[in-house]
């Protein structure tokens, strides 16, 4: 929000402008001069601690601070982003133990899992609370904070995967002028500008720009990106505000293929973190051009009632180019058929495919209207939110090239040269049109000073049409579903909040892998249910503690072994049940020490599948235990210096549906240094961060994409150095 608050430079300028008028005024009667209102952006996330988020202020939980929100929400503040210097979604996800990678290659757009469920790129990512296409690199230069809703987001987003949501919140106009230059231990070059101010008392802008030449730790995977954003706030009147945010990024980098299990069951013995599997000199970088825009109009009718109109547009074009390492269908070591062709061969052979899919276009459009207010019915106070939204997603693609060109081995530094396919992609065609129309409502009832009840729900109508590459209809999905949400809060003191909640969400079924008997078939939509109990404690104004116990279930989707010619059929049978406990702390522990800490202990099981070998063990890519700790200690005898440190841990991670193959547990330690100085009277801040200080090898991801499983190693030691100058 904005509020009148005098800023010294502007006041001095106004007084100087008025000085001649007062000097020429010869009347003795005292004059009162009314100054125009000046607005300053109030940031709810100061340091490592946040009091609220868009998700609770404008989203599913009514107008309430995080302390009064019956859900687990993590806020990654601007200070955390600046100190840790993440560049990718995978690096950002290290901040919370409930998050983990799920098919996150170097040089490609990345996905993550929350509470063990992968996010759906179509609906799991949001920009200022509006839907954003997730198939893009996620720039952070223009973000004030990143908000993570852990658990079901049915009331917030309608048809969405059950793990949760990520909301990127942009910076607002403010009097800021900074430039940042940086590099890393591989010689990358980085430049960013952050410039803003109030051009008039009622109109402010903020511009962020960045360019990066990336020297990757993976050979042949250097890249570049250029980014620009604009934010504008216009206070039309005392009751009306209009906010615009828009950004654009273009990037290019070769995509790095993941490893696969040897023979479908063995972890590669001597993997390399710096080797690009399948590399061919004709392989072009993956180009991603992305733009995202949001527009929000807020109007206050009275002290109790307000309305919000919002619109969002997200447009991504991907030029996919990769010499893709996949399977072993053409390897002599797999000729007998004993090894499934969709894994690497037992001897480390893998096939190389020329994959080209240019002009892959994803567009998300959303519009939303919400009315919020409060009223009393006897001794009960109600805070209500009522609204409607419309969401459309389209995908346009060209028939791609995906042709075998040769077979290589994982022990080769570079594979042999194979000529590219002579085939070319076809003409672009519409492949998907998806509409969601929703109405939603929430009532937060105050039953005195200690008890609150939340009752709400969203009714969503989904209409989704899919087409083949010639434009012929393949699928027409229509459904309507009411998704309830309820919670009870008890606050025995102002510092302590306890809650229990229940919610439901709907997500689309997965597409069957091509190697199953029903390959290419999209399964029915899935209903997920979650029960959660939590405790939130405000240790102080600057430190918050929280704990959550949850149980989340939805139908289990898997390739079931059977007697068909393919040997597998992709089905929904039984349930996938994730039960866990989360512990979190964030904020200022002492005058000199601030931290974020999280732990996630989760039991993820498949139940009632009819396939005994798939039950009774942890599901793929969900470590039973994760923890993350980051600290910032300001030296008492040298307060300009801050020592930064981090520790990440994950227990052994299952890599096969039968639970027989696991990658080892890992500990990773990070370190850093921050030095705040001045140059010519302007602030100058130096930051050094070192990820994986001891250069430990670990597997960070055993996830899947399109039904195929991959292994991605974690990054080796990486140091980043940046200098930020306030001019």
Number of C-alpha atoms within 10 A of each C-alpha: 10 16 11 12 11 14 12 9 8 13 14 11 11 13 12 11 11 12 11 10 9 12 8 8 10 7 8 6 7 6 9 6 7 6 11 13 13 18 22 20 15 12 17 17 19 16 17 23 25 24 18 22 24 21 25 21 15 18 17 24 29 24 23 17 17 23 24 21 25 26 25 24 22 24 24 25 22 21 16 23 20 14 19 25 19 18 14 18 19 22 15 20 20 21 25 26 25 31 25 30 25 27 25 25 20 21 25 25 21 20 24 23 25 26 28 27 21 23 22 23 20 20 23 25 23 24 23 24 24 27 29 33 25 23 22 26 21 17 20 24 22 27 20 19 25 23 22 24 20 20 27 27 25 29 28 21 28 30 27 26 30 32 24 26 29 24 23 25 21 22 25 28 26 18 16 13 15 17 18 18 18 19 20 19 14 13 13 17 16 19 18 19 21 19 19 22 19 20 11 13 17 18 19 22 23 24 24 22 20 22 19 19 18 21 20 21 18 20 17 20 21 18 20 19 20 18 22 20 23 22 23 21 21 19 18 13 10 10 13 16 20 19 20 19 25 21 21 19 22 19 23 23 23 26 28 26 23 21 25 27 23 22 23 20 18 18 18 18 8 8 15 16 17 17 20 25 27 30 27 21 11 14 19 17 22 22 25 24 21 24 21 24 22 24 19 20 18 18 18 17 12 9 9 11 16 18 18 19 17 21 22 25 21 25 21 25 22 23 18 20 21 25 30 27 28 25 28 27 22 18 20 11 19 22 13 8 9 9 20 17 21 21 26 31 29 19 15 22 27 32 25 28 23 26 20 25 20 21 20 19 22 23 22 23 22 21 20 19 17 20 18 21 20 17 13 11 8 6 9 12 17 20 21 22 25 19 18 17 20 17 22 19 22 20 19 18 23 21 18 20 19 19 17 20 17 20 22 22 21 23 16 14 15 16 18 14 14 20 12 18 15 8 12 13 16 15 12 18 18 19 21 21 17 18 19 20 18 23 20 22 22 24 22 23 21 18 15 10 11 13 16 20 18 22 18 21 23 26 19 26 19 19 16 18 17 20 18 15 18 14 13 12 13 14 14 13 14 12 11 13 16 19 23 20 24 19 22 18 23 18 18 12 10 11 14 17 22 22 22 20 20 20 22 26 28 24 19 16 18 20 18 22 21 16 19 21 19 18 15 16 17 19 16 14 15 20 19 24 20 21 19 22 21 22 22 25 18 17 15 12 12 18 21 23 20 21 19 21 19 21 20 26 20 23 21 18 21 20 19 19 13 12 10 10 9 14 13 19 21 25 22 20 18 16 18 22 22 22 20 20 20 22 21 24 24 25 24 22 17 11 9 13 16 21 23 25 20 23 21 25 20 23 20 26 21 26 19 15 20 11 15 11 12 21 18 13 17 23 25 23 29 32 27 19 20 24 24 23 23 22 24 24 19 20 13 11 7 9 12 13 19 22 17 24 20 24 18 21 19 23 18 19 26 24 29 21 19 18 17 13 18 19 20 13 16 17 16 20 20 22 20 22 20 22 17 15 14 11 11 7 9 12 14 19 18 19 22 22 24 23 22 22 17 13 15 14 18 19 19 24 28 27 27 17 12 11 18 15 22 22 25 24 18 16 21 18 18 16 18 20 19 21 18 20 18 18 14
